[in-house]
């Protein structure tokens, strides 16, 4: 039987005393504004209470430069935003070349190969770290996240260059491609089981060829699981369609690589990753990467060039005004009203409700795990006033239910605080930054927040 003390208990150093708790109660009750805030939040969402309606109503959804005239896509219950955004970037040119109003590349196809390539990447990392103890932080990180839905621009390009692309009709969605949680759970179980076997084999003195043979056996199982969940990716297919004028077309016996070469009209080899990371560990004008951030063994590494936020915005503005969308990564959930489809740095005034402002800047939020890249989308429009962008149009991949039929509006204040990355052509950079891209990158640890989009 538990005995409860009715007299004040002694509190050790650093503990919460009864006197301090009583003081907090008195202070809270004495402030009438606290009671009003409590009553409001008790009955409704804090976002409803804290929403700045002046900002919400002043945020127009019209733009001086707007590219999109197509419907948004839907990644459903998955973390495939990065590949949706990448394929959506490519589909603009594909639709123009085919002469159609609507077209989607198969996101299921690219996910299949990402999962399979990432399984191989994971097993190679396990072999490489096999002599480290299980509680080594890098080994623990690898085992925590052996297969996820997320990814990065360079990882997307690796998939396209190696495996090509196919139309969505050739490899359509399945239940598991649209809701990956169960499939991922089972894949993680198999990958961790395989990691145990590889580490034990290494501990027994096995050489590299024996480890490679075991890995191949493990990958056969992963391939079979993926085929069961996602379908078998095509090696060759015939693609036929009628264009917007009713004219019929057919591509006979095409490989995914040939299809990519024919209908991806952007020069993907010229694109680089530009990030804004204001932390002291990531100097501007330097390249960096994140350890074990990748998917294709032998593919290009994820390589970032760190630039000032104003230069990032200027490059994005120029690309959009020039007629192309822009792939970008951000911390999507901060200061967002999903139904209205609005982002603004000050959209929700939580500080007024709590009587205490949130004061960390972008660098501190990264350092203290308060912000990171969580989502990738496309900029498809920009509102320019006196040569300066002050509002951005965003094509999301969450379906048409929210925003303006799935399109969102980002005020420029939000770009500064929560946008971290764009993919853009190398020649848009000043000469000194183009040269900086050839530097050997600083290597950040595997758990650094700049790798979070892949997790």
C-alpha positions as CSV (number, residue, x, y, z in Angstrom):
1,X,0.0,0.0,0.0
2,X,1.3,3.5,-0.9
3,X,1.4,6.0,1.9
4,X,0.9,9.7,0.8
5,X,2.5,12.4,2.9
6,X,0.1,15.1,4.2
7,X,2.8,17.4,5.3
8,X,5.3,19.3,3.1
9,X,8.1,17.0,1.9
10,X,11.7,17.9,2.0
11,X,13.1,18.7,-1.4
12,X,16.7,18.0,-2.4
13,X,18.9,20.4,-4.4
14,X,17.3,21.1,-7.7
15,X,13.9,19.6,-6.8
16,X,10.5,21.4,-7.0
17,X,9.5,22.5,-3.6
18,X,5.9,22.7,-2.4
19,X,6.4,26.5,-1.7
20,X,7.5,27.1,-5.3
21,X,4.5,25.2,-6.7
22,X,2.2,27.1,-4.5
23,X,3.8,30.4,-5.6
24,X,3.2,29.4,-9.3
25,X,-0.4,28.7,-8.6
26,X,-0.9,32.1,-7.0
27,X,0.8,34.0,-9.8
28,X,-1.2,32.3,-12.5
29,X,-4.5,32.8,-10.7
30,X,-3.8,36.5,-10.0
31,X,-3.4,37.3,-13.7
32,X,-6.9,37.6,-15.3
33,X,-5.4,37.3,-18.8
34,X,-4.2,33.8,-17.9
35,X,-7.8,32.8,-17.1
36,X,-9.1,34.2,-20.4
37,X,-6.4,32.3,-22.3
38,X,-7.1,29.1,-20.4
39,X,-10.8,29.3,-21.1
40,X,-10.2,29.9,-24.8
41,X,-7.7,27.1,-25.3
42,X,-9.7,24.7,-23.2
43,X,-12.5,24.9,-25.7
44,X,-10.7,25.1,-29.0
45,X,-7.4,24.6,-30.8
46,X,-4.7,27.0,-29.7
47,X,-4.0,27.8,-33.4
48,X,-7.6,29.0,-33.8
49,X,-7.1,31.3,-30.8
50,X,-3.6,32.5,-31.7
51,X,-4.2,33.0,-35.5
52,X,-3.5,36.6,-36.5
53,X,-6.6,37.3,-38.7
54,X,-5.1,40.5,-40.1
55,X,-2.2,38.5,-41.6
56,X,-4.5,35.8,-42.8
57,X,-6.9,38.1,-44.5
58,X,-4.1,40.3,-46.0
59,X,-2.4,37.3,-47.6
60,X,-3.7,37.3,-51.2
61,X,-3.3,34.2,-53.4
62,X,-2.5,36.1,-56.6
63,X,1.0,36.5,-58.0
64,X,2.7,38.6,-60.6
65,X,4.4,35.4,-62.0
66,X,2.5,32.1,-61.8
67,X,3.5,29.0,-63.7
68,X,1.1,26.3,-62.8
69,X,-2.0,25.4,-64.6
70,X,-2.1,21.7,-63.5
71,X,-3.6,19.8,-60.6
72,X,-1.5,19.0,-57.5
73,X,-0.5,15.4,-56.6
74,X,-1.0,13.5,-53.4
75,X,1.7,11.6,-51.5
76,X,-0.9,10.3,-49.1
77,X,0.3,8.6,-45.9
78,X,3.9,8.6,-46.9
79,X,7.1,10.7,-46.6
80,X,7.8,10.8,-50.3
81,X,7.6,14.6,-50.6
82,X,11.1,14.9,-52.0
83,X,10.5,12.6,-54.9
84,X,7.0,14.0,-55.5
85,X,8.5,17.5,-55.7
86,X,11.3,16.2,-58.0
87,X,8.9,14.4,-60.4
88,X,6.5,17.3,-60.3
89,X,9.4,19.5,-61.4
90,X,10.1,17.2,-64.3
91,X,6.5,16.7,-65.4
92,X,6.1,20.3,-66.5
93,X,8.5,19.7,-69.5
94,X,7.0,16.2,-70.0
95,X,3.5,17.6,-70.4
96,X,4.7,20.2,-72.8
97,X,6.6,17.6,-74.9
98,X,3.7,15.2,-75.0
99,X,1.2,18.0,-75.6
100,X,-1.0,17.0,-72.7
101,X,-2.7,19.0,-69.8
102,X,-2.2,16.3,-67.1
103,X,0.5,13.7,-66.6
104,X,2.3,12.1,-63.6
105,X,5.4,10.1,-63.4
106,X,5.1,7.0,-61.2
107,X,6.1,7.8,-57.7
108,X,5.7,4.2,-56.8
109,X,8.5,3.3,-59.3
110,X,11.0,5.7,-57.8
111,X,10.1,4.6,-54.3
112,X,10.6,0.9,-55.1
113,X,14.2,1.6,-56.3
114,X,14.9,4.0,-53.4
115,X,13.9,1.4,-50.9
116,X,16.0,-1.3,-52.6
117,X,19.0,0.9,-53.2
118,X,18.7,2.2,-49.6
119,X,18.7,-1.4,-48.2
120,X,22.0,-2.0,-50.0
121,X,23.4,1.4,-48.8
122,X,22.4,0.4,-45.2
123,X,24.0,-3.0,-45.4
124,X,27.2,-1.5,-46.8
125,X,27.2,1.0,-43.9
126,X,26.7,-1.9,-41.4
127,X,29.7,-3.8,-42.9
128,X,31.8,-0.6,-42.8
129,X,31.0,-0.1,-39.1
130,X,30.9,-3.7,-38.1
131,X,33.9,-3.5,-35.8
132,X,32.4,-0.7,-33.8
133,X,30.4,-1.5,-30.6
134,X,26.6,-1.5,-30.9
135,X,26.4,1.5,-28.6
136,X,28.6,3.6,-30.9
137,X,26.5,6.7,-31.8
138,X,26.8,6.2,-35.5
139,X,25.9,2.5,-35.4
140,X,23.0,3.3,-33.2
141,X,21.9,6.0,-35.6
142,X,22.1,3.6,-38.6
143,X,20.0,1.0,-36.7
144,X,17.4,3.5,-35.7
145,X,16.7,4.6,-39.3
146,X,17.5,1.7,-41.7
147,X,14.8,2.6,-44.2
148,X,12.7,5.7,-44.3
149,X,10.5,7.5,-46.8
150,X,12.4,10.8,-46.9
151,X,15.2,11.8,-49.1
152,X,17.2,14.6,-50.6
153,X,17.6,16.2,-54.1
154,X,20.9,14.4,-54.9
155,X,19.3,11.1,-53.8
156,X,16.4,11.7,-56.2
157,X,18.8,12.5,-59.0
158,X,20.8,9.3,-58.3
159,X,17.6,7.2,-58.7
160,X,16.6,8.9,-61.9
161,X,20.0,8.6,-63.5
162,X,20.3,4.9,-62.6
163,X,16.8,3.6,-62.9
164,X,15.0,6.2,-65.1
165,X,11.3,7.0,-64.7
166,X,8.0,5.6,-66.0
167,X,4.5,7.0,-66.3
168,X,2.2,6.5,-63.3
169,X,-0.1,4.3,-65.4
170,X,2.7,1.9,-66.0
171,X,3.4,1.4,-62.3
172,X,0.5,2.8,-60.4
173,X,0.1,3.2,-56.7
174,X,-0.6,0.3,-54.4
175,X,-2.0,0.3,-50.8
176,X,1.5,0.0,-49.4
177,X,3.0,2.8,-51.7
178,X,0.2,5.2,-50.5
179,X,0.5,4.1,-46.8
180,X,4.0,2.9,-46.1
181,X,3.9,2.5,-42.3
182,X,3.4,-1.3,-42.1
183,X,5.7,-2.1,-45.1
184,X,8.4,0.1,-43.5
185,X,8.0,-1.6,-40.2
186,X,8.5,-5.0,-41.7
187,X,11.4,-3.8,-43.8
188,X,13.1,-2.4,-40.7
189,X,12.7,-5.7,-38.9
190,X,14.4,-7.6,-41.8
191,X,17.1,-5.0,-42.2
192,X,18.0,-5.0,-38.6
193,X,18.0,-8.8,-38.6
194,X,20.3,-8.8,-41.6
195,X,22.5,-6.2,-39.8
196,X,22.9,-8.6,-36.8
197,X,23.9,-11.4,-39.2
198,X,26.5,-9.3,-41.0
199,X,28.0,-8.0,-37.7
200,X,28.2,-11.6,-36.4
201,X,29.7,-12.8,-39.6
202,X,32.3,-10.1,-39.4
203,X,33.1,-10.9,-35.8
204,X,33.7,-14.5,-36.7
205,X,36.5,-13.4,-39.1
206,X,34.7,-13.6,-42.4
207,X,36.4,-11.8,-45.3
208,X,34.9,-9.2,-47.7
209,X,33.7,-11.8,-50.2
210,X,31.8,-13.7,-47.6
211,X,30.1,-10.5,-46.3
212,X,29.2,-9.6,-49.9
213,X,27.7,-13.0,-50.5
214,X,25.6,-12.7,-47.3
215,X,24.5,-9.2,-48.3
216,X,23.3,-10.5,-51.7
217,X,21.2,-13.2,-50.0
218,X,19.7,-10.6,-47.7
219,X,18.9,-8.3,-50.7
220,X,17.0,-11.1,-52.5
221,X,14.6,-11.1,-49.6
222,X,14.2,-7.3,-49.6
223,X,13.5,-7.3,-53.3
224,X,10.9,-10.0,-52.9
225,X,9.2,-8.0,-50.1
226,X,9.2,-4.9,-52.2
227,X,7.7,-6.6,-55.2
228,X,4.9,-8.1,-53.0
229,X,4.1,-4.6,-51.6
230,X,4.7,-2.3,-54.5
231,X,4.6,-4.5,-57.6
232,X,7.4,-5.5,-60.0
233,X,9.1,-2.5,-61.6
234,X,9.0,-2.8,-65.4
235,X,12.1,-3.3,-67.5
236,X,10.4,-2.4,-70.8
237,X,7.0,-1.0,-71.6
238,X,4.9,0.6,-74.3
239,X,3.5,4.1,-73.7
240,X,0.7,5.5,-75.7
241,X,-1.5,8.6,-75.3
242,X,-3.7,11.2,-77.1
243,X,-2.5,14.8,-76.9
244,X,-4.7,17.8,-76.1
245,X,-5.6,18.1,-79.8
246,X,-6.7,14.4,-80.0
247,X,-3.7,13.2,-81.9
248,X,-2.5,9.7,-81.0
249,X,1.1,8.8,-80.1
250,X,2.9,5.6,-79.1
251,X,6.4,4.9,-77.8
252,X,7.1,1.2,-78.4
253,X,9.2,-1.0,-76.1
254,X,10.8,1.8,-74.1
255,X,13.0,1.3,-71.1
256,X,12.6,3.5,-68.0
257,X,16.1,5.1,-68.8
258,X,15.0,5.8,-72.4
259,X,11.8,7.3,-71.2
260,X,13.7,9.6,-68.8
261,X,16.1,10.7,-71.6
262,X,13.1,11.5,-73.8
263,X,10.8,13.3,-71.4
264,X,13.0,14.8,-68.7
265,X,13.8,18.1,-70.4
266,X,15.7,19.8,-67.6
267,X,19.6,19.4,-67.4
268,X,19.7,17.6,-64.0
269,X,23.5,17.2,-64.1
270,X,23.7,21.0,-63.8
271,X,21.6,21.3,-60.6
272,X,23.3,21.8,-57.2
273,X,21.9,21.9,-53.7
274,X,22.0,25.4,-52.1
275,X,21.2,25.6,-48.4
276,X,20.9,28.3,-45.8
277,X,22.4,27.1,-42.6
278,X,23.4,30.1,-40.3
279,X,25.2,28.0,-37.7
280,X,28.8,28.6,-36.9
281,X,29.6,25.0,-37.9
282,X,28.6,25.6,-41.5
283,X,30.4,28.7,-42.9
284,X,28.8,30.5,-45.8
285,X,30.6,29.8,-49.1
286,X,31.6,26.3,-48.0
287,X,30.3,22.9,-49.1
288,X,29.3,20.3,-46.7
289,X,27.7,16.9,-46.5
290,X,26.2,14.6,-43.8
291,X,27.8,11.3,-43.0
292,X,25.8,8.2,-44.2
293,X,23.2,10.5,-46.0
294,X,22.6,8.8,-49.3
295,X,20.8,5.9,-51.1
296,X,22.8,4.7,-54.1
297,X,26.2,3.1,-53.4
298,X,28.5,4.6,-56.0
299,X,26.1,7.5,-56.7
300,X,26.7,11.2,-56.1
301,X,26.9,12.2,-52.5
302,X,24.5,14.7,-50.9
303,X,26.5,17.9,-51.2
304,X,25.3,21.3,-50.0
305,X,26.7,24.8,-50.7
306,X,25.8,27.1,-47.9
307,X,24.7,30.6,-49.0
308,X,23.0,33.7,-47.6
309,X,19.3,33.6,-47.5
310,X,18.9,36.7,-49.7
311,X,21.0,35.1,-52.5
312,X,18.8,32.0,-52.2
313,X,15.7,34.0,-52.6
314,X,17.1,36.0,-55.6
315,X,18.0,32.8,-57.4
316,X,14.6,31.3,-56.8
317,X,12.9,34.5,-58.0
318,X,15.0,34.6,-61.2
319,X,14.2,30.9,-62.0
320,X,10.5,31.4,-61.5
321,X,10.4,34.6,-63.5
322,X,12.3,32.7,-66.2
323,X,9.6,30.1,-66.5
324,X,10.7,27.2,-64.3
325,X,9.5,25.9,-60.9
326,X,12.0,25.5,-58.0
327,X,12.4,22.4,-55.8
328,X,12.9,23.4,-52.1
329,X,13.1,22.0,-48.6
330,X,11.7,23.6,-45.5
331,X,10.3,23.1,-41.9
332,X,6.7,22.8,-43.1
333,X,4.7,22.7,-39.9
334,X,5.9,25.9,-38.3
335,X,3.5,28.9,-38.5
336,X,1.3,27.2,-41.1
337,X,-2.5,27.4,-41.4
338,X,-3.2,24.3,-43.5
339,X,-6.9,24.9,-44.4
340,X,-6.2,28.4,-45.6
341,X,-2.8,27.4,-47.1
342,X,-0.8,30.2,-45.6
343,X,2.7,30.4,-44.1
344,X,3.9,33.6,-42.3
345,X,6.5,34.1,-39.6
346,X,4.0,35.8,-37.4
347,X,0.8,33.9,-38.4
348,X,0.2,32.6,-34.8
349,X,0.9,34.9,-31.9
350,X,1.6,32.2,-29.2
351,X,3.6,34.7,-27.3
352,X,0.6,36.9,-26.6
353,X,-1.3,33.9,-25.2
354,X,1.5,32.7,-23.0
355,X,2.8,36.2,-22.0
356,X,6.3,35.0,-23.1
357,X,7.8,35.4,-26.5
358,X,9.7,32.7,-28.4
359,X,13.1,34.3,-29.1
360,X,15.5,31.7,-30.7
361,X,16.8,32.6,-34.1
362,X,17.2,30.2,-37.0
363,X,20.7,29.1,-36.0
364,X,19.8,28.5,-32.4
365,X,16.7,26.5,-33.4
366,X,18.9,24.2,-35.5
367,X,21.5,23.9,-32.7
368,X,18.8,23.1,-30.1
369,X,16.7,20.7,-32.2
370,X,13.8,23.1,-32.6
371,X,13.8,23.2,-36.4
372,X,15.0,21.0,-39.3
373,X,14.0,20.2,-42.8
374,X,10.8,18.2,-42.8
375,X,9.2,18.6,-46.2
376,X,10.0,19.3,-49.9
377,X,7.8,21.1,-52.4
378,X,7.9,23.3,-55.5
379,X,7.8,27.0,-55.9
380,X,5.5,27.6,-58.9
381,X,4.9,31.4,-58.6
382,X,6.3,34.6,-57.1
383,X,4.8,38.0,-56.4
384,X,7.4,40.6,-57.3
385,X,7.2,44.3,-56.2
386,X,9.9,46.8,-57.2
387,X,12.2,43.9,-58.2
388,X,11.8,42.1,-54.8
389,X,9.9,38.9,-54.1
390,X,7.6,39.3,-51.1
391,X,5.2,36.3,-51.6
392,X,5.7,32.8,-53.0
393,X,3.3,30.3,-54.5
394,X,3.9,26.7,-53.5
395,X,2.7,23.5,-55.1
396,X,2.3,21.0,-52.3
397,X,1.8,17.2,-52.6
398,X,-1.0,16.8,-50.0
399,X,-3.9,16.7,-52.4
400,X,-6.5,19.3,-53.2
401,X,-8.4,19.4,-49.9
402,X,-6.5,22.4,-48.3
403,X,-5.1,25.7,-49.5
404,X,-6.2,26.8,-52.9
405,X,-6.9,23.3,-54.3
406,X,-3.6,22.2,-52.9
407,X,-1.6,25.3,-53.6
408,X,-0.3,27.4,-50.7
409,X,1.0,30.9,-50.2
410,X,4.2,31.7,-48.4
411,X,4.9,35.2,-47.2
412,X,8.5,36.2,-47.5
413,X,9.1,36.4,-43.7
414,X,8.5,32.7,-43.5
415,X,11.0,32.0,-46.3
416,X,13.7,33.7,-44.2
417,X,13.0,31.6,-41.1
418,X,11.9,28.1,-42.3
419,X,13.2,27.6,-45.8
420,X,16.6,25.8,-45.9
421,X,17.3,24.5,-49.4
422,X,16.7,24.9,-53.1
423,X,17.9,23.0,-56.1
424,X,19.2,25.3,-58.8
425,X,21.5,25.4,-61.8
426,X,25.1,25.9,-61.0
427,X,25.5,28.8,-63.5
428,X,23.0,31.0,-61.5
429,X,25.7,31.4,-58.8
430,X,28.3,34.1,-58.7
431,X,31.7,32.9,-60.1
432,X,33.3,32.6,-56.6
433,X,30.5,30.4,-55.4
434,X,30.6,28.3,-58.5
435,X,34.3,27.7,-57.7
436,X,33.4,26.9,-54.1
437,X,31.3,24.0,-55.3
438,X,34.5,22.1,-56.1
439,X,35.8,22.2,-52.5
440,X,36.1,19.0,-50.5
441,X,33.0,19.2,-48.3
442,X,32.9,19.5,-44.5
443,X,31.5,16.3,-43.1
444,X,28.8,16.7,-40.5
445,X,27.8,13.8,-38.3
446,X,25.0,11.4,-39.4
447,X,22.5,12.8,-36.9
448,X,23.0,16.5,-38.0
449,X,19.6,18.2,-38.6
450,X,20.7,19.1,-42.2
451,X,20.1,15.4,-43.0
452,X,16.6,15.3,-41.5
453,X,14.7,15.5,-44.8
454,X,15.9,12.0,-45.6
455,X,14.4,10.7,-42.3
